[in-house]
Amino acid sequence: MPVKPEPASALFTGPFALATLSAPGGPEFPALVTPDGQALDLRDAFGDERLTVLDVLDRWETALPQLRALAADPGPARTAVTDLRVHAPVAPRQVFQSGANYRQHVIDLHVAHRVPGDDRPESERRAEAAEIMDRRAAEDLPYVFIGLPTSITGPYDDVVLPAWADKPDWELELAVVIGKPAHRVPVEDAPGYIAGYTIANDLTDRATVFRRDMPQIGTDWLRSKNAPGFTPLGPWIVPARSIADPDDLRVRLTLNSETMQDESTKDMIFKVARMVSYVSQTARLLPGDLVLTGSPAGNGIHWGRLLRDGDVMEGTVTGLGVQRTRCVAEGAA
């Protein structure tokens, strides 16, 4: 069974958040959730039985005032979130994943992912990585690739570890949720295209990151990152205006209650607005799309401890709530 969410005095920052929920045996529905853990079915409020969170994001500019009014109105009947199942908050059309965006994290990965034949000492490779990061921040561009929406799962769902994944690893991240179409957006305008933020754990099989059969090809993100359920998402989408500074949030992941990642988004090489602007220079971002902003230092490959059957990961980002997922070996789910 999935790990159940625990009640909390305040689930997130701000007056409300969006979620996708379901009653036992019932269909998924979009919900407005208040920080005290009460959920309002938005199908009734919007008069649309087929409404989804993606539909709400498609009309975000007009929906936002209505959502604020609903959050402030104690009248409509609500249900405790603890009596409902929490799913991934949105089913995005597109997922953009970011690599190498935390300075310390990239230095650690540079050392861990040694190219075959590179026998230099660790100190030399670490110094080289630090120099590269300084140059990237000053001169280069973000590193973004495409993920699959089918890898997304709920914030409390079990994560199935495929039998072929020899080195499954965690990567907790701040995820940006787009609120209106964006194409070739300047950095200074990018915040206006963000509906809100949520939490993503962008799992990676380290054993398949690089193609050993054809090393000149480089990274294989399809195989290493896109197994079903490899992107736990949520629990909530917290509106952007409730987050004072996305470039100063604490990203923290524990494994079986032991802290593995604990870093501020201040360590990001390319900040949130720069990431959104960069992706929009090539792609046309759509409402509900996700832009994952990278993961900080402290992955399993750094600790020499990868994910195993029975492990429980708990991830938090300041103001965005908590996700809690259990790992299950394929065939044991």
N, C-alpha and C positions, 0 to 999 in steps of 0.2 A: 504494500500500500504506500502511496505517496506520503512524504513527511507533511504533517498538518501544520498550518500557520498557528502561531500563538497570539492570543490577544495582547494588546499593548495600549498604554495610556494615550499615545499619539503615534499613529501608524506612519505618518509622513508630515512634511512641512506644508503649511498653507491650508486654506479652507476646504479644499476638495481635491480629488484625483479621479482619474478614469480607470476602469477595470473591466475585464471580461470575466463573468461569473456564471455559475449554474447551480440550481438546486439539485439535490440527489435525484438522479434519473431524468432530469430535465435538460432542455436545450441551453446552450450558451446565450448570454444576453449582455448587452453593454450596461455598465452601471456607473453612477456617480457615488463615490465613497467619501465619507467624511473622516477626519482624523481619529474620531472615537470608534471607528470600526462599523459604522452603519452604512448600508448600501441601498441605493434607490435605483430601481429598474428604469432605464432611460427609454425603453420602448413605449411605455405609457406616457412619459413626459413629452416625447417628441411625436407621439401619435403614429408610430411606425412599428409594426410587429416584426419586420425584417431588419430593423436597425442593428448596425454593428458599431464598434468603436471606430473602425475605419470610416464609416459613413459620417460619424461625428467629426472626425478630423478633416474629412473632405469639405465640410462647411464650418471649419474652425472659427473663422472670424465672426460669423453670425451666431454660432453655437455658444461661444465663450460667455457672452453676457447672460444667456439663458441658463447656463450651467452655474454661474455665480449666483443667480437669483434662486435657483433650486437648492443650492447648498445653504443659503441663508433662510430658507423657508422650512420651518419645522413641521408643516402640515402633512405632506405626503408620507404614506406608510413606508417604512424602511425595514430592512432585514439585517441581522447581525452577520458580518462577513464570516465569522466562525461557523455559521450554519450553512455556508455555501462553499462550493469548490472554486478556487481561484485559478484561472487559466492565464496563459500569456496575454498581456493586456491588449495587443493588437496583432492582426495578421497582415504584415507589411507586403507591399508589392515588390519592394527592393530592399536588399540589405547590403550596406557598404561597411566592410570591416577594415580596421586600421592596424597596421603593424609598425613596430619600431617607433613608438611615439612617447615612451617614457625613458628618460635618459638612463637611469640606473638599470632599468629592465633590459634595455638594448645592450648595454655593456655586459650584463650577465649572460644574455643569449649569445652574444658574439663569442664569449668564452666557451659556453656549453656546446654550441653547434660548430665545432671545429671542422673545417673543410678537410676531407681526406688528404693526407700528405703534409698537413700543416703541423709540424712538430715543435713550433716555437713555445717557449714557456708561457704560462698563463699571465704573468705580469706584463709581458710584452704585448700579448693579444689584448689585454684589458686596457693598456695605455693607448693602443691603436684605436680601440672602440671609442674611448673618451674623446680622442681627437676628431674622429668621424662625427660624433654627436655634436660637437661644437661647430663644426663646419656645416652640418645639416641645418642646425637652427638658424645660422646666419645666411646660408646661401641656397639651400635645397628645398624640395617640395615634400609634402606628406606622402606616405606610402599607403595606398588604399587599394583594396581588391574586393571582389564581389563574393558575397555569401549567398546561401540558399535559404529562402524562407522555410523550407521543409525541415531545416535543422532546429527550428525554434520549438521549445516546449515550455510548459508552465513553470512558475517559480517554486513550486513545491512538488513537482513531479519527479519520479525516479529517473535517473540518467542511466541508460543502458550502455555499458562499455562493450563495444564490438569485440569479438574474439580476435580479430586481426589487429586491433589497436594495442601494440606492445607497450607504448609509453603515453597513456592518456594523462593530460595535464589540465589544470585550471587556468583561467585568465579572466578575472573579474574586471568589468569595465563600466564606465559611464556611457550610456547610450542616448543619443539625441533622437527625438521623434519630430519629424518634419510636419509643419502645419499648413503649408500652401505651396503650390508649384514653384520651383526655384531653378533657374538656369542662368549661368554666368553672373552670379550674384557677387558683388564686391564684399570684401571682408567686413567693412563697417556696416553693411546692410544685413548681413547673414543672421544676426539674432532675431530680426523681425520675421524670419521664415521658420523659426523653431516653435512648435506647439508645446513641447515639454521634454521631460527627461525620465528615463527609467534605468533599470539595472540589467546588464547582460553578463553572463558567464560564457565566454567564447572558448569552449573547450578545444583542445588541440592534441592530436596524437603526434608527439615529437618524433616518433620513429619514421613517420611518412612525410615529414615536412620537406625533406630534400629527396630528389630522385637519385637514388644511388646508381641506377642502371644508366642514367644519362645526366650526370652532374652539371653539364653545360646548360641544361634547361633551367635549373634553379629550383624554386619552391613549387610544391604541389599542394595548393590550398584546397582543392576539391576533395582530395582523399583525407587530408589531415584534419580538416575542420568541419566538414559538412555531413557527418553521419546523423541520422535522425535523432533528435533530442540533444545534440551537442551545443545548443545555444539556449539554456534556460533564460527566460526573459520575465521581467516584472519584479514585484507584483503589480505596481501601479505606474501610471503615467502622471507625473506631477507637473502641472502647468509651469511654463518657463518663468512666468512672473512671480511664482512662489519661491524660486531659487535665486537668491541675491547675486551669487557669483559662481557659475559653473566651473570656473577655473581655480576654485579654491574649495574643493570638496574632499572629504576623506573617503578613500576607497579601501575597504577592509574585507578580507576573506579569512575564515577559519576552517580548518580541516579537523573534524572530530574535536572541536573546541580549542584547538591550538592555532594561534595566529600565524598565518603564512604570508599574507599581503597586508600591508598597512602603509599607505602612502597618500599624499595629497595630489589632486589634479594639477597643482602648481608645478609638478615635475614633468608635465607634458611638454614635449618639444614644440608641437604645434597646438595652439589652443583651440577651443571649441569653434569659435567663429571662423578661424582659418580653415579648420577641417571641413565645415559645411560649404564654405566658399570654394574650396579646392575641388570637392566632389562635383559641385554644380558647374564648374568650368567645362566638364566633359559630359556628365549625365544630366538629365532633367529629373530633378528630385520631385517626388510626388507626396501628397499628404499621407502620413502613416509610415513613410520610409524610415529606416533606421540608419544612422551613422554612428557606428561604434568607434570610440575615440582612443582605443588602445588600452593595454593593461600594464600596471606598474610592476616593479620588481617583486620577487617572492614566489615565482612559479615553482612547480614541483621539480622541474629540471634543475633549478638552482639548489633546491634542498636535497636533491638526490632521492626524492620520495614521490613517486607517481601515484595516480589514483588506483584504488583497488576495490573489489567487491565489498560492500558494506560501509564504505566511507560516507560521511555526511559533510557536505560543504554548506557553510552559511556565509552569505555575502551581503554587505551593507554599503550604501553610499549615502553620505550626509543628506538627510531630508527626504530620501526616496524609499525608505522602508527596508525590509529584510527579505531575502529569498533563501530558501533552505531546501537542498536537494540531496537525495541519497543515491549512491552509485550501486548499480546492480550488474553483475557480470552477465553477458549475453547467455541466454538459456536458463538463467536463474530467476528472471523477472516474473 
